[in-house]
């Protein structure tokens, strides 16, 4: 089993957080450094370090992340105008906490995700 993470401690309520949803598979809480008016992290309760560590056993839980994201977007009033879902993987993906998580970000126009000139010479 993977080690406990900072997010595991939030899931187990050992560390305080603004939890907006929790069930037997996932926990969702507000990001402490929001990048938009709505910025919620949706985290599997099971520690999966990165997308590279996903197994077929995780398929239902990861699908559930999207169902929860949709519900939270509706609850937050951002579904109609749109939002962004992000999952970072590894160092080049700028993953900071090695417990797979989805960012639900919205509530304002977010602009382009990446610049058009992403190639390095």
Secondary structure, 3 states (H helix, E strand, C coil): CCCCCHHHHHHCCCCCCCEEEECCCEEEEECCCCCCCEEEEEEECCCCCCHHHCCHHHHHHHHHHHHHHHHHHHHHCCCCCCEEEECCCCCCCCCCCCCCEEEEEECCCCCCCCCCCCCCC
